[in-house]
């Protein structure tokens, strides 16, 4: 037993001595976490340079846009062809993706050799060989469908301007085919494909992107792809990609990280062994990072180290074999065998003997540790770059922690017994705030090309369905002109005595005969009732000077609403309709018996808005409310108001245009979503124009559209949540927030998640488009109605050209980022002989009531 312990101690001591010897020799290849964090930071800086239009040209990490803007969502279906070209052989595949969301993928494939003379010959011959192999595969598998969609995995750096186009930047992997660099490889393939093959090349995909998409089909959190030693890709925010137009959504970036360090950014980490590898390569000074981590070079790196150690007498008693002196004899597959847990030392001895060496036990231990250091450095460097990508994704989205999946592939990752575990461990240590799941790509990048094609086809089909749905909200110039003319007809009908009772636009006289002229003065009390709060104002008016003193929100009413649980409900007091509200207020004042008030005027909020703005701008003769409700008033000629006696002067008419369309004159532009909102309202068939234009209803229209799209699996993965079923959950204020140009999609997603809607990036883009479509139509409808009014005023006065101001109030106009602009553009388009200025009412309709009172008193004094 003692002998066994002594032998064990001796062997452990021997192992320790050999390891220390190797550690001293390869000290520069052992990297601590501080060094790895430094490398990671340098890589993040290179990513920034590659994404910037100003520095991309000189950046070593090219950050190439792939025009892959979406990952699989599980609804893909169909049959697809794929080509996978990137080595000494290439593969042709047929990929069948199941329907009904079962996520079943069936594949048939065949591998074809590529002779060396084609790799080094003319590019046209290379692509002709690829096309002939494709034809052979289609004949073997009896593929004769019309327009077979095909994805092309091309594992070389290309600059893409769209998904089905890619200009080869440079060959790698020993390819040197002439006449291809600088050319569109998709077009080269199309030209080579026989006209008898009905094939439609839809997508060009890098192998790394293919890996991400393959894993993304099974795990929808997968948004990073890595082929160990070669390259990585990830989903970047489009707003950060200067080389591509647009700010909405994401796009997969092919980093081409193998060139990291080509600008000497890694010189302090590059060893003499790396320099020797580089000098003997076919592309000296290029792809330096790849040469430090790739399986293509790892075996050769170990051979150079072993040869140097032998020459220094540290191995094999200083005697090197011819095989050890020969480039390429020690391969990366040998490293995987040597580092096996139990049989590693035995494998080491066998491999060294095959190389013509006579290794001792010491030599085997030392060689095994050399392999460990070289492969561990590769895993460390790969982890540092991957940590940079994960950190960028997390920071892009302003997350404290990130949960994501990385799709992995590569021979070293697949075959090395320790590599995956080392890589995972280092990544998690470098970025503890990122919770990463690593998934091995089981079917290779060829399936990924098919998945990119499937996603592209799905997006085209979905885009068409969404476009058709939203097309019903798009108003042509002819439709807007028709709406303007119909509004004009209804305005006239409301003014005439014989048609007033049946008119949808009621054109109510307000008995406000004049706008302020600046001579008004006095102290006036104003009451403003119309929402969940009630305001009392005291307004002092001095001749030529406006001074609003204070707004007072009546506390007792607020307390009462709180007590009754009515704070957020609409007014619906009983026994009010059909009664004179002024008389009811006078009676209430008498019952109180505490003060004496002379009620001079009752004013609609729209009229109050016009009067408030008119006090500052004498051209203001129109008032517009574009908020919770929608309405317009304007100064009409008395001779045209048949329901009021008198022909001289003017009177303000409250149009109540929200009722426009109650006579079905708008049915040609109303959508099924408008009808659903109407049927769910308290006043079915009433206020049809208001239900298409006002803030009270726009959010509900959006909700109905979202439900429709979700039912058709075009949104939210087809899952209708309870919150989405809830009427009123999508408030109009969310439209304003979502459509803000300053709001990134990340914040749009946050709003949707707040509403209980778990959205993807693609969902957020669609929701933003829906909101924009609904609010744009609302603004255009208001613009068409306003055009009818300003043109009527111009014709009333017999003018060739009219300059006029509109006083505006309402949250939709004030807060929505685009409503006011679209409204103005529509008025300008439909009333070209009118110059219309819009002025925002700053002090509300309460002040307008006081001004009307002042004008009324002045008017009485003058008459």
VEXBA-195256 format. One line per 4 residues: for each residue x, y, z of C-alpha. Coordinates in steps of 0.05 Angstrom, whole numbers, plus 32768, in hexadecimal, padded with zeros to 4 digits. Layout:
<recs>
X Y Z | ...
</recs>
This chain:
<recs>
8000 8000 8000 | 8039 802F 8010 | 8057 8021 7FCB | 8015 8035 7FAB
8014 8077 7FD0 | 805D 8085 7FBF | 804F 8076 7F75 | 8012 80A3 7F76
803A 80DB 7F97 | 8072 80D3 7F65 | 8042 80D6 7F2A | 801F 8113 7F46
8061 8136 7F51 | 8077 8122 7F0B | 8036 813E 7EEE | 803D 817E 7F16
8085 8189 7EFE | 8072 817E 7EB5 | 8036 81AD 7EBA | 8061 81E4 7EDA
8095 81DB 7EA3 | 8060 81E5 7E6D | 8040 821F 7E93 | 8082 8244 7E95
808E 8238 7E4B | 8047 824E 7E38 | 803D 8284 7E6C | 8027 82B7 7E37
7FEE 828A 7E21 | 7FCE 8285 7E66 | 7F9A 82BD 7E6D | 7F7A 82D4 7EAE
7F35 82F4 7EB5 | 7F4F 833B 7EB6 | 7F72 832F 7E73 | 7F34 830F 7E56
7F09 834A 7E6D | 7F3C 8377 7E4A | 7F37 834F 7E0A | 7EEB 8350 7E0F
7EEB 839C 7E16 | 7F18 83A3 7DDA | 7EE9 8377 7DB1 | 7EAD 83A1 7DC5
7ED2 83DF 7DAC | 7EE0 83BC 7D6A | 7E97 83AA 7D64 | 7E85 83F3 7D6C
7EB7 8406 7D35 | 7E9B 83D1 7D07 | 7E53 83EA 7D11 | 7E65 8433 7D04
7E62 844C 7CBD | 7E9D 847A 7CCB | 7ECD 8443 7CE3 | 7EB2 8404 7CC2
7EE2 840A 7C87 | 7F1F 8405 7CB5 | 7F00 83D8 7CEA | 7F1D 8391 7CEF
7EDC 8374 7D0B | 7EB0 8384 7CCF | 7E6B 8379 7CF1 | 7E4A 8367 7CAF
7DFE 8371 7CAA | 7DDC 8330 7C95 | 7D96 834B 7C88 | 7D7B 8313 7CB3
7D4B 833B 7CDD | 7D24 8305 7D01 | 7D31 82C2 7D22 | 7D00 8287 7D1D
7CC0 828B 7D45 | 7CA9 8243 7D3B | 7C73 8253 7D08 | 7CA0 8247 7CCB
7C8A 8211 7C9A | 7C98 81F8 7C55 | 7CCE 81D4 7C2D | 7D11 81F5 7C1F
7D53 81E6 7BFD | 7D95 81FA 7C1A | 7DDE 81FB 7C03 | 7E17 81FB 7C36
7E5A 820F 7C18 | 7E97 821C 7C42 | 7EC9 81E3 7C41 | 7EE7 81AD 7C16
7EA0 8190 7C0F | 7E5C 81B0 7C0C | 7E17 8198 7C1D | 7DD4 819D 7BFB
7D96 8196 7C27 | 7D4B 8192 7C22 | 7D2B 81AB 7C62 | 7CE1 819F 7C71
7CC5 81C9 7CA9 | 7C83 81B0 7CC6 | 7C42 81D7 7CCB | 7C14 81E3 7D07
7C4C 81F9 7D34 | 7C67 81B3 7D41 | 7CAE 81CA 7D33 | 7CC0 818A 7D0F
7CF9 818E 7CDE | 7D0A 8157 7CAC | 7D49 815A 7C83 | 7D67 8136 7C48
7DAF 8147 7C36 | 7DE8 8132 7C0A | 7E31 8147 7C0E | 7E59 8155 7BCF
7EA4 815C 7BC9 | 7EC5 819A 7BAD | 7F05 8189 7B87 | 7F43 81B3 7B98
7F46 81CC 7B50 | 7F02 81ED 7B59 | 7F15 820D 7B9C | 7F52 822C 7B7A
7F35 8233 7B34 | 7F02 8261 7B13 | 7EC6 8278 7B3B | 7E96 8268 7B03
7EAD 821F 7B04 | 7EA3 821C 7B50 | 7E5B 8236 7B4C | 7E4C 820A 7B10
7E61 81CD 7B3A | 7E35 81E5 7B73 | 7DF9 81ED 7B44 | 7E04 81A9 7B24
7E07 8189 7B69 | 7DC6 81AC 7B7B | 7DA6 8191 7B3C | 7DBD 814B 7B4C
7DA0 8150 7B92 | 7D5D 8168 7B78 | 7D59 812F 7B46 | 7D6D 80FC 7B7C
7D36 8114 7BAA | 7D02 8121 7B74 | 7CFC 816B 7B85 | 7CD6 818C 7B4E
7CAA 81BF 7B72 | 7CA0 8203 7B54 | 7CCD 823A 7B71 | 7CF4 8212 7BA4
7D0D 8245 7BD7 | 7D57 823D 7BE5 | 7D86 8256 7C1C | 7DD0 825B 7C0D
7E01 8252 7C47 | 7E42 8273 7C2F | 7E77 8271 7C66 | 7EA2 82AB 7C4E
7E9F 82F5 7C5E | 7E6E 831A 7C32 | 7E51 8360 7C32 | 7E05 835B 7C2B
7DD6 8392 7C16 | 7D9A 8364 7C1A | 7D8A 831D 7C2F | 7D93 82FF 7BEA
7DD2 8324 7BD6 | 7E1A 8320 7BEE | 7E5C 833A 7BD3 | 7E97 830E 7BE6
7ECB 8337 7C0C | 7F01 8302 7C10 | 7F0B 82B7 7C0C | 7F21 828F 7C49
7F29 8245 7C5B | 7F5A 823B 7C21 | 7F27 824F 7BEC | 7F46 8278 7BB3
7F14 8272 7B7A | 7F21 82AA 7B48 | 7EEF 82DF 7B32 | 7EC2 82DA 7B6F
7EDE 830D 7B9F | 7EB7 834F 7B99 | 7E7D 832B 7B75 | 7E37 831A 7B8D
7E3A 82CF 7B9D | 7DEE 82C7 7B9B | 7DED 82E2 7B54 | 7E27 82B3 7B42
7DFE 8278 7B5C | 7DBF 828E 7B38 | 7DE5 8293 7AF6 | 7E01 824D 7B00
7DBE 822D 7B11 | 7D9F 8209 7AD6 | 7D61 822A 7ABA | 7D3F 81E7 7AC2
7D44 81EC 7B0D | 7D0C 8215 7B2B | 7D33 8230 7B66 | 7D2B 8274 7B88
7D69 8289 7BB0 | 7D4A 82B1 7BE9 | 7D82 82B7 7C1C | 7DCD 82B9 7C22
7DE4 82A4 7C67 | 7E26 82A0 7C8B | 7E31 825D 7CAF | 7E31 8280 7CF2
7DED 829F 7CE4 | 7DD5 825A 7CCE | 7DEB 823E 7D11 | 7DC4 8274 7D36
7D86 8269 7D0C | 7D89 821D 7D13 | 7D8C 8222 7D5F | 7D59 825B 7D5E
7D24 822E 7D41 | 7D25 8203 7D80 | 7D35 823A 7DB1 | 7D17 827E 7DA1
7D45 82A0 7DD3 | 7D80 8290 7DA6 | 7D9C 82D1 7D8A | 7DE7 82C1 7D87
7E0B 828F 7D5A | 7E53 8278 7D63 | 7E7E 824A 7D3A | 7EB7 8240 7D69
7EF9 825B 7D4F | 7EDA 8279 7D11 | 7EA4 82AC 7D1B | 7E67 82C5 7D42
7E27 82E9 7D32 | 7DF0 8309 7D5C | 7DB1 8332 7D57 | 7DC3 837D 7D5A
7D94 83B8 7D61 | 7D89 83D5 7D1C | 7D91 841C 7D36 | 7DDA 840D 7D44
7DEB 83F2 7CFF | 7E02 842F 7CD7 | 7E0C 8407 7C97 | 7DC2 83F7 7C91
7D88 8427 7C8C | 7D51 8425 7CC0 | 7D4C 8426 7D0B | 7D14 83F5 7D1A
7D21 83AE 7D30 | 7D60 8383 7D30 | 7D8E 8364 7CFE | 7DBF 832B 7D04
7E07 8343 7D00 | 7E3E 8315 7CE7 | 7E79 832E 7D10 | 7EB0 830B 7CE9
7ED6 830B 7D2A | 7F0F 82E2 7D0D | 7F31 8323 7CF7 | 7F31 8340 7D3D
7F79 8356 7D4B | 7F8C 8362 7D02 | 7F98 83AB 7D16 | 7FC9 8395 7D4D
7F94 839D 7D83 | 7FAA 8359 7DA0 | 7FF5 8360 7D97 | 8002 835B 7DE2
7FDD 8318 7DE4 | 7FF9 82FA 7DA4 | 8033 82CA 7DB2 | 8070 82B7 7D88
804C 8276 7D79 | 8011 829C 7D5D | 803F 82C6 7D32 | 805F 8287 7D15
801A 826B 7D04 | 8008 82AD 7CE2 | 8048 82B2 7CBB | 803F 826D 7C9E
7FF5 8277 7C8C | 7FD8 8288 7C48 | 7FC1 82CC 7C62 | 7FF8 82EA 7C8F
7FE0 8323 7CBB | 7F97 8311 7CB1 | 7F64 82EC 7CDC | 7F92 82EE 7D19
7F5C 82E0 7D4C | 7F45 82A4 7D24 | 7F8C 828A 7D23 | 7F8E 828D 7D6F
7F4D 8268 7D7C | 7F39 823F 7D3E | 7F3D 81F4 7D37 | 7F5C 8200 7CF3
7F9C 8219 7D16 | 7F99 81FB 7D5B | 7FBC 81B9 7D49 | 7FF3 81DE 7D24
7FFD 820D 7D5F | 8008 81D1 7D8D | 803A 81B3 7D5B | 8063 81F3 7D59
8064 81F6 7DA5 | 8079 81AD 7DAC | 80B0 81B7 7D78 | 80CB 81F4 7D9C
80CA 81D0 7DDF | 80ED 8194 7DC0 | 8123 81C1 7DA2 | 812E 81DE 7DE8
8135 8198 7E05 | 80F5 819B 7E2D | 80D4 8161 7E08 | 80E6 811F 7DE8
812F 8126 7E01 | 8138 815C 7DCC | 812B 812D 7D92 | 80F5 8143 7D5F
80D9 8115 7D2A | 80CE 8128 7CE1 | 8083 8126 7CEC | 8089 8159 7D25
80AF 8186 7CF6 | 807A 8180 7CC0 | 8043 81B4 7CBD | 7FFD 8198 7CC6
8011 8155 7CE4 | 7FF6 8165 7D28 | 7FAB 8172 7D20 | 7F75 8190 7D4C
7F53 814D 7D50 | 7F91 8134 7D75 | 7F86 816A 7DAA | 7F3F 8150 7DB6
7F59 8109 7DBF | 7F93 811E 7DEC | 7F64 8145 7E1B | 7F33 810D 7E26
7F28 8103 7E71 | 7F3C 80BB 7E7C | 7F60 80A3 7E3E | 7F83 80E5 7E2F
7FC9 80CF 7E43 | 7FC4 808E 7E1D | 7FAB 80B4 7DE0 | 7FE5 80E5 7DE8
8018 80AD 7DE7 | 7FF9 808D 7DA9 | 7FF6 80CE 7D82 | 803E 80E0 7D93
8055 809B 7D7E | 8030 80A4 7D3C | 8058 80E4 7D33 | 8099 80BC 7D38
80A9 80D2 7D7F | 80BE 80A8 7DBB | 8099 80CB 7DF4 | 80A4 80C0 7E3E
806F 80C5 7E73 | 8088 810C 7E80 | 8082 811D 7E37 | 803A 8105 7E33
8026 812E 7E70 | 8048 816C 7E54 | 8029 8164 7E0F | 7FE4 815B 7E2D
7FED 819B 7E55 | 8004 81C1 7E17 | 7FC4 81AB 7DF4 | 7F9C 81C1 7E31
7FBB 8207 7E31 | 7FB2 8211 7DE7 | 7F69 81FA 7DE6 | 7F5A 821E 7E27
7F76 825F 7E0A | 7F48 8255 7DCE | 7F0C 824C 7DFC | 7F21 8289 7E25
7F28 82B6 7DE9 | 7EE7 829E 7DCA | 7EC5 82AA 7E0D | 7EE1 82F1 7E12
7EC5 8303 7DCD | 7E83 82E1 7DDB | 7E7E 8306 7E1E | 7E86 8348 7DF7
7E4C 8335 7DCA | 7E20 8321 7E05 | 7E31 8362 7E2A | 7E1F 838B 7DEC
7DDC 8369 7DE5 | 7DCD 8374 7E2F | 7DE2 83BD 7E2C | 7DBB 83C8 7DEB
7D7C 83B4 7E0F | 7D8D 83D6 7E50 | 7D84 8396 7E77 | 7DA4 838B 7EBB
7DA7 8341 7EA9 | 7DA0 831D 7E67 | 7D83 82D8 7E5A | 7D95 82BE 7E15
7DAA 8281 7DEE | 7DE9 8278 7DC4 | 7DE8 8247 7D8A | 7E2B 8223 7D85
7E4F 81FC 7D4F | 7E95 81EC 7D37 | 7EC0 81AD 7D37 | 7EE7 81C0 7D75
7EA7 81CE 7D9C | 7E88 818D 7D84 | 7EC3 815E 7D8E | 7EF0 817A 7DC5
7EDD 8159 7E07 | 7EEC 8196 7E33 | 7EE3 81D2 7E05 | 7E98 81DF 7E0E
7E9B 81DB 7E5A | 7ED7 820A 7E5D | 7EB7 823C 7E2E | 7E75 823D 7E54
7E98 8245 7E97 | 7EC2 8280 7E80 | 7E88 82A4 7E5E | 7E5E 829F 7E9E
7E99 82B8 7EC7 | 7EA6 82F4 7E99 | 7E5C 8308 7E93 | 7E38 82F0 7ED2
7DFE 831F 7EC2 | 7DF0 82F6 7E82 | 7DCC 82B4 7E8B | 7DE0 828D 7E4E
7DC7 824B 7E33 | 7DF5 822A 7E00 | 7DD4 81FE 7DCB | 7DFA 81D3 7D9A
7DE3 81D8 7D52 | 7DCE 8192 7D41 | 7DC2 819A 7CF7 | 7DF8 81CA 7CE0
7DF4 820C 7CBC | 7DD1 81EF 7C7F | 7D91 81E7 7CA6 | 7D9C 822E 7CBE
7D9B 8247 7C76 | 7D59 8224 7C6C | 7D3F 8243 7CAD | 7D55 8289 7C96
7D2F 827C 7C55 | 7CF3 8262 7C7C | 7CF3 829F 7CA9 | 7CFA 82CD 7C6D
7CBF 82AB 7C4B | 7C96 82AE 7C8C | 7CA5 82F8 7C94 | 7C91 8306 7C4C
7C4F 82E1 7C56 | 7C42 8303 7C99 | 7C55 8346 7C7E | 7C22 833E 7C46
7BEA 832A 7C76 | 7BFA 8365 7CA4 | 7BFE 8394 7C69 | 7BBA 837D 7C51
7B9C 8386 7C96 | 7BB6 83CC 7C9F | 7BA7 83E0 7C57 | 7B5F 83EB 7C6B
7B77 8426 7C95 | 7B9D 8446 7C5C | 7B77 8480 7C3D | 7B85 8495 7BF5
7B83 84DD 7BDF | 7B41 84CE 7BBC | 7B23 84B2 7BFC | 7B3B 84EE 7C25
7B1E 851E 7BF2 | 7ADD 84F7 7BF4 | 7ADB 84FA 7C3F | 7AE8 8546 7C3E
7AAE 854F 7C0D | 7A7F 8523 7C36 | 7A91 854B 7C75 | 7A81 858B 7C4F
7A3D 856F 7C3C | 7A2E 855D 7C84 | 7A44 85A2 7C9C | 7A12 85C1 7C6D
79DB 8591 7C81 | 79E6 85A1 7CCB | 79DF 85EC 7CBD | 799E 85E6 7C95
795C 85E5 7CBA | 793B 85AF 7C91 | 7975 857D 7C98 | 7991 8591 7CDC
796B 855B 7D02 | 7985 8522 7CD6 | 79CC 853C 7CCC | 7A04 8513 7CEB
7A2D 8553 7CF7 | 79FE 857B 7D23 | 7A1D 85C1 7D1A | 7A05 85DC 7D5D
7A00 8628 7D64 | 7A28 8640 7DA1 | 7A0F 8689 7DA2 | 7A57 869F 7DA6
7A56 86D8 7D74 | 7A9D 86F1 7D77 | 7AE4 86DE 7D88 | 7B0B 870A 7DBA
7B24 874D 7D9E | 7B53 875F 7DD7 | 7B26 8793 7DF9 | 7B07 8761 7E29
7B15 876D 7E73 | 7AFB 8756 7EB7 | 7AFD 871D 7EE8 | 7AD7 86DE 7ED6
7AC9 869A 7EF6 | 7ACB 865D 7EC8 | 7AB5 8615 7ED3 | 7AD2 85DE 7EA8
7AAD 859C 7EAA | 7ABB 8564 7E78 | 7AE9 852E 7E94 | 7AFA 850B 7ED4
7B0E 854D 7EF4 | 7AE7 858E 7EFA | 7B0C 85D0 7EF8 | 7AFA 8614 7F15
7B21 8650 7EFC | 7B24 8699 7F0B | 7B3C 86C0 7ECE | 7B4E 8709 7ED0
7B4F 872B 7E8C | 7B6C 876F 7E82 | 7B67 8795 7E41 | 7B9F 877E 7E14
7BBB 8751 7E4B | 7BAB 8708 7E5C | 7BBA 86EC 7EA1 | 7BA3 86A7 7EB7
7BA9 86A5 7F03 | 7B9B 865E 7F19 | 7B7A 861C 7F0D | 7B54 85FF 7F47
7B40 85B6 7F46 | 7B04 85B0 7F73 | 7B19 8582 7FAB | 7AD3 856D 7FC0
7AC3 8552 7F7B | 7B05 852C 7F78 | 7AF8 8510 7FBE | 7AB1 84FC 7FAA
7AC9 84D8 7F6B | 7AFD 84B4 7F95 | 7ACA 84A0 7FC9 | 7A99 8487 7F94
7AD0 8463 7F6D | 7AC1 848D 7F2F | 7B04 84B1 7F27 | 7B11 8491 7EE2
7ACA 848C 7EC8 | 7AA5 84B7 7E96 | 7A6D 84E6 7EAB | 7A29 84C6 7EA3
79FC 84EB 7ED4 | 79B3 84D9 7ECE | 797A 850A 7EBE | 79A8 853A 7E99
799D 852B 7E50 | 7968 8558 7E32 | 796E 858C 7E6A | 798D 85D1 7E6B
79CF 85C9 7E90 | 79D2 8614 7E9F | 798F 8610 7EC3 | 79A5 85D3 7EE9
79E5 85F8 7EFF | 79BD 8636 7F14 | 798E 860A 7F3D | 79C9 85E9 7F5F
79E7 862E 7F71 | 79A4 8643 7F8F | 79A2 8604 7FB9 | 79E7 8612 7FD3
79D2 865A 7FE5 | 7A1A 866F 7FF4 | 7A2C 869C 7FBA | 7A0D 86BF 7F7E
7A26 86B1 7F38 | 7A0F 86CD 7EF5 | 7A16 8695 7EC2 | 7A23 86BA 7E81
7A39 8682 7E52 | 7A3A 8637 7E49 | 7A73 8622 7E1C | 7A89 85E3 7DF9
7AD3 85D2 7E05 | 7AE2 85D8 7DBB | 7AC6 861F 7DBB | 7AEE 862E 7DF9
7B2E 8617 7DD6 | 7B20 8644 7D9A | 7B13 8680 7DC7 | 7B51 8675 7DF0
7B7E 8674 7DB2 | 7B57 86AD 7D91 | 7B69 86DB 7DCB | 7BB2 86D4 7DB5
7BA6 86CD 7D6A | 7B6C 86F3 7D4A | 7B6F 86C5 7D0D | 7B59 868B 7D38
7B12 867B 7D23 | 7B13 862F 7D2A | 7B19 8603 7D68 | 7B2F 85BA 7D65
7B2F 8586 7D9C | 7B5A 8549 7D8B | 7B5F 8522 7DCB | 7B31 84F3 7DF1
7AFA 850E 7DC5 | 7AFA 852F 7D81 | 7AD5 856E 7D6C | 7ADA 85AF 7D46
7AB9 85F3 7D4A | 7AC0 8630 7D1C | 7AA4 8675 7D0E | 7A6B 866D 7CDB
7A45 86A4 7CB6 | 7A02 86B1 7CD8 | 79DF 86B0 7C95 | 79F1 8666 7C8D
79D7 8650 7CD1 | 798E 8644 7CC2 | 797D 862A 7D07 | 798C 866F 7D26
796A 86B0 7D13 | 7992 86E8 7CF5 | 79BF 86F1 7CB9 | 79F3 8723 7CD1
7A37 8713 7CEE | 7A53 86D0 7D04 | 7A47 869B 7D38 | 7A73 8662 7D50
7A57 861F 7D3D | 7A68 85E0 7D65 | 7A69 85AC 7D2E | 7A68 856E 7D5B
7A8A 854B 7D21 | 7A94 850C 7D49 | 7A4F 84F6 7D30 | 7A66 84FA 7CE7
7A57 84B7 7CC6 | 7A1A 84A4 7CEE | 79F4 84A7 7CAC | 7A25 8472 7C91
7A48 84A2 7C62 | 7A8C 8487 7C7A | 7A7F 843D 7C73 | 7AAF 8437 7C38
7AEA 8448 7C65 | 7AD4 8428 7CA7 | 7AF8 83E7 7CB6 | 7AE0 83A9 7CDA
7B0A 83C1 7D15 | 7AE3 8402 7D18 | 7AA3 83DB 7D19 | 7ABC 83AE 7D51
7ACE 83EB 7D7B | 7A8A 840A 7D6C | 7A65 83CB 7D7F | 7A8A 83C8 7DC2
7A7B 8411 7DD3 | 7A44 842F 7DFE | 7A25 8454 7DC2 | 7A24 8423 7D89
7A1B 8445 7D45 | 7A29 848A 7D61 | 7A66 84B8 7D5D | 7A85 848F 7D25
7AB6 84C5 7D10 | 7ACC 84CF 7D58 | 7AD7 8484 7D60 | 7B08 8487 7D26
7B2D 84C6 7D3B | 7B2C 84D1 7D86 | 7B5B 84BA 7DBC | 7B23 8497 7DE1
7B1F 8462 7DAA | 7B61 845E 7D85 | 7B81 8430 7DB8 | 7B45 8402 7DB4
7B4A 83FF 7D68 | 7B93 83EB 7D70 | 7B80 83B5 7DA3 | 7B4E 8397 7D72
7B82 8394 7D3B | 7BB5 8374 7D6A | 7B82 833E 7D7D | 7B74 8331 7D34
7BBE 832A 7D22 | 7BCB 82FE 7D5F | 7B92 82D0 7D4D | 7BB3 82C7 7D0A
7BF7 82B8 7D2B | 7C15 82F8 7D0F | 7C23 8315 7D55 | 7C37 82FE 7D9A
7C42 82B6 7D81 | 7BF7 82AF 7D7A | 7BEB 82B5 7DC5 | 7BB1 82E2 7DD9
7BBD 82F7 7E21 | 7B86 8309 7E52 | 7B9E 8351 7E52 | 7B97 8355 7E06
7B4F 833E 7E0E | 7B41 8377 7E3F | 7B1C 83B2 7E21 | 7B3F 83F4 7E2B
7B82 83D6 7E3F | 7BA5 83F6 7E04 | 7B9E 843F 7E16 | 7BA9 8474 7DE0
7BE3 8490 7E08 | 7C09 8450 7DF6 | 7C02 8462 7DAC | 7C25 84A4 7DB9
7C5C 8481 7DE1 | 7C66 8448 7DB0 | 7C69 8476 7D73 | 7C9B 84A5 7D92
7CD9 84AB 7D65 | 7D04 84AD 7DA4 | 7CE9 846A 7DBD | 7D14 842D 7DAD
7CF2 83EB 7DA0 | 7D0D 83D4 7DE4 | 7CDF 8408 7E04 | 7CA5 83F4 7DD7
7CAE 83AD 7DF1 | 7CAF 83C7 7E38 | 7C6B 83E9 7E2C | 7C4E 83A9 7E0F
7C69 8380 7E48 | 7C4A 83B1 7E79 | 7C08 83A1 7E57 | 7C16 8356 7E60
7C2A 834C 7E17 | 7C6A 8323 7E10 | 7C84 833E 7DCE | 7CBF 832F 7DA2
7CE5 8365 7D7C | 7CBC 8355 7D3E | 7C7C 835B 7D66 | 7C91 83A0 7D7E
7C9D 83B7 7D37 | 7C58 839F 7D21 | 7C36 83BF 7D5D | 7C59 8401 7D4E
7C41 83FC 7D06 | 7BFA 83EE 7D1B | 7BFA 842A 7D4A | 7C16 8456 7D13
7BE2 843F 7CE1 | 7BA7 844C 7D10 | 7BBF 8490 7D28 | 7BD2 84A6 7CE1
7B8C 8498 7CC8 | 7B6F 84BE 7D03 | 7B99 84FB 7CF3 | 7B87 84F8 7CA9
7B3D 84F3 7CB9 | 7B41 8530 7CE6 | 7B69 8553 7CAF | 7B34 8544 7C7B
7AFD 855E 7CA9 | 7B25 859D 7CB7 | 7B31 85A8 7C6D | 7AE6 85A8 7C62
7ADD 85DD 7C98 | 7B14 860D 7C81 | 7AFE 8608 7C39 | 7AB6 8618 7C4F
7ACE 8656 7C75 | 7AF6 866C 7C38 | 7ABA 8664 7C0A | 7A8B 8685 7C3D
7AB6 86C4 7C37 | 7AC0 86C1 7BEC | 7B0B 86BD 7BF3 | 7B3D 86A0 7BC2
7B6C 8692 7BFB | 7B62 868C 7C46 | 7B92 8696 7C80 | 7B75 867A 7CC0
7B8B 865F 7D04 | 7B70 8621 7D28 | 7B74 861E 7D74 | 7B82 85D6 7D89
7B7E 85B0 7DCA | 7B7E 8566 7DDC | 7BB1 8532 7DF2 | 7BB3 850F 7DAE
7BC9 854F 7D8B | 7BF8 8563 7DC4 | 7C1A 8521 7DD4 | 7C18 84F6 7D97
7C5B 84FC 7D72 | 7C3D 84FD 7D2B | 7BF3 850E 7D30 | 7BF9 855A 7D29
7C29 8555 7CEE | 7BFC 8525 7CC7 | 7BBF 854F 7CD6 | 7BE0 858E 7CBB
7BFB 856A 7C7D | 7BB5 8550 7C6D | 7B94 8594 7C74 | 7BC9 85B2 7C47
7BBE 857C 7C14 | 7B72 8580 7C13 | 7B69 85CC 7C1C | 7BA1 85E8 7BF1
7B82 862E 7BEF | 7B84 8636 7C3A | 7BC0 8645 7C66 | 7BAE 8626 7CA8
7BD6 8633 7CE8 | 7BCC 8606 7D24 | 7BD6 8625 7D69 | 7BD7 85FB 7DA8
7BA9 8612 7DE0 | 7BD3 8618 7E1E | 7B9F 862A 7E51 | 7B66 85FC 7E41
7B1C 8606 7E34 | 7B0E 8622 7E7A | 7B31 8663 7E69 | 7B0A 8663 7E28
7AC9 8663 7E4F | 7ADF 86A1 7E75 | 7AF2 86C3 7E34 | 7AAE 86B3 7E16
7A8E 86D2 7E53 | 7AB9 8710 7E4A | 7AA8 8713 7E00 | 7A5E 870A 7E0F
7A60 8743 7E41 | 7A85 876F 7E0E | 7A54 875A 7DD7 | 7A18 876C 7E03
7A36 87AF 7E14 | 7A43 87BF 7DCB | 79FB 87AE 7DB7
</recs>
